[in-house]
Amino acid sequence: MKTLLTTLFVSFFSLSALSTHIMGGEIIAENNGGNNYNVLLTIYRDTVGIPTDVNQDFTVYDANGSSIMNFSISMDPNANHPIFGFQNGSLLPYFPYGVEIYFFSQTIALPGPGEYTIAWDKCCRNGAIQNLIDPLSNDMRLYTTVTVDASQTNSTPYFMVKPVMYLPVNTPWQYNPLPYDINGDSLSWSLGTPHQSSNSAQGNPIAGYTAPPSDPTNPISIDPITGTISWTASMLGNWVYTVVCEEYRNGVKIGEIRRDMQFIVLPSGNLPRFMNFNKIPTIDGYYYWDIEPGQYSELRLMANDQDQNDIVTFEAFGEPFLLSNPLSYTQQATGVGNVIETTLSWTPSTSEIRENPYLVVLRLMDGSFMMDEALFIRVKKSTITMGMQDQDIQLGKIFPNPANDLVNIPLNINEAGNVSIKFYNIYGQLALEKKDYFNNGNHMVMVPTELPSGQYTVSIDQDTKHLGNQSIIIMK
């Protein structure tokens, strides 16, 4: 499979000799006090060993579209990206081919209150792009719009998650760039049209652009609630797209960022997937994890890949990881094939209570492809945490019941210790046992079972203390 992918990759880029090898990028502007803004351009390249330009030129436009400022930024090769952490020129990990990240950062002073657009462009696009009429004749225009507010600090939003370039054909797939605004302004996201340069601030939408080809049952789209991009690609090749994030304050648009990027669709392959994500409680089709402040809580999820030669790894992104009292995550191998167990853990304080839920993106990687899932976390008082209404009850109601391949066991652990979960059949014989160490707090233990159909008794013990029994039916 790797030989086939390499051959395809070379053929895709054989037309790109005249291009910059830039796959895409984005610009953000962060307030640095007063009218000072730190401009950050991030670009992604598809090649290794060909130096990129060390200087990039920018133009600033006012609200009337008039050019008011030009400036250049020189690359610091030793700097680390302020969002993603990679050093300039680094290869992004977990991609099957070399994808480099470069960034250019500098603080500028804008004239005063008002709306400004900071623009950058570069010629030329990859000649292998298939949803542009003549890609080598199109350059790339990136821009960000920011409003300088004399009464309140304002920065543009930014994308918390680095882009994904590769995905398999004819396979339902998800990716979430996770736009976030540090000022708490409202965000709206959509899929847009790539732009090329012109005399205007934003450039022009590229004429003849078409959306990447899709299976009719899952056309490329972006979820208006989570920002997750879903797509079942129907053709191999290189396809360009743009995700737009607009920022609003009191109903008025005050900013915009854009990620202009390429997708590379490769021959069919396996995606890493969570085995039990769909067991998390949902509201209107979206997944929610409820946590009570002051209570240690864990969410454990299992993940694997059908290709047993692939190694599955896990990352998580979102605002809770930026807090002074952050959410944390870990992963560990289970010893069963390439199955891993991932754990999200948090003891939020009362200062983390808020009406709007936190949005977190969970990403699985297998060295070739990536798969994202979106999870909302609600921190509020008097929640019924994972089925536990009474904190004196240490074993919540096991669900689903009947179950098929997975059993969810809510536990409230008063003291940290070793917990044993045992399944006994109707003859009293031990059919399955799972042992693990748990910290005190609320836990959702998701136990995959390969037990045959039948009735079982689930018995939970912590060290020498019995936490309870429940009956469950397994139906295959």
C-alpha positions, 0 to 999 in steps of 0.5 A: 500500500505504501508503494502505491501511495508514494507513486500517486503522491509523486504523480499528483505533484509532478505538475507543481514545478512552477508553484510555491509548494504552499498547500495553504495557510492562515493569518491572525491578528492578536492585540498586543496592547492599545493599537498594537497587533501581533500579525501571525502568518502560518503556511504549510508546504508539501515538500522537503529540502526546498527552502521557503522565502525568508521574507513575506510582504503584507498590505494593510487596508482600511474599511474603505478598501484603501491601502494604508500600510505595507510591511515585511516580516523576516522568518526567525528559523529558531522560533516556535509556533505560538499555537502549535509549538513546532519550530519553523521548518518542522515537519508536521507529525503523523502525516504519510509524506513531508508537510512543513510548517513555516510562520512569520510573526511581527507586531505592527501599530494600526492607526486607531479605532476602525476595521482593518484587513491584513493581506498576503499573497503568493504565486502560484498554486499547485498545478495538480489542484483539480477543482480549479480551472488553471491553478498555476495561473492562480495565486493565493490570497490570505487575509484577516479582518480585525476591528480596533475597539477603543473601549474593549480589547479585540483580537481575531479568532484563531484555529486551535487545531492544525490542518489535516491534508490526507484522507482516504477515498470513499470513506466517511471522514471528519476534521475540525479546525476548532476556531476559538476567540480569546475575547469570548466573542460569538463565532460563525463558520462556513465553507468558502471560496479560495481567493486570489490577489487583486487591488481589493483588500480581500482579493477576488474569489477564484472564478470556476472554483468548485467544491471537492467531489463528494459521495452524494450521501455525505457531501463536504459540509461544515457543522454550524454547531461544532465546526466539524467538516464532514466529507466522503471524497469520491475521487482521488487527487488534490482539492482546495477548500477554504474554511471561514470563521467570522467574529461577532460582538453584540450582533456586529461583525468585527473580524474574520479569519480564513484557512485556505488549504488542500486536501489530498485524497489517497486510495482507500485506507483504514481510519482510526476510530473510537470504539465507544464514542457513540455511547456518550450521552447526546443532546440534539445529536451532539455528545455531552459530558457533564461534570460537577465542580469540585468533583474529579471526573474521568471519561475513558474511551477506547480506539483502534484501527482495522489495520493491525499494523497501524499504531493509534495515537491520540490528541485533544484540543480546546479551551479547557486545556488553556485554563489555569486549572486545565483538563488533561488527557492520557492514552495507554495501550490495552495489550489487545491488538492496536486498541488504546484507552484514552482518558480525559480527566478534570476537577473543575473549580467553581470558576469554570462554571458557565452556561455555554459548554466547552467544545473539545476536539478529540483526534485519532492518528494512525500515521497515515490518516486522522479522524476528529470527534467533537465533544461538549463539556458542561461544568455546572452545579447539580448535574446528574453526573454519569447517572449518579444522583446520590454521591453515596451510591458508588455504582450507577445504572449500567447501560445499555441493557440489553447490551451488544459489544460495549457496557457502560458502568458509572462509578463514583469512587470515594477513595483512590484504589484498585477496582475489579469489574467481573462478569459472571454467567448464570452458572456463577462462573467468571466470564470476564474480568477487568482490573484498573486503578481509579482516582477518587471521583466520577468515572464512566467505565466503558468495557468492551465485551466479546461475551456470548448472548446471555444473562450476566451479573456484574460485580464491582469491588474496590480492593476489599470493599464491594461496590455493588452488583447489577444484572445485564443481558448481552444480545449479539 
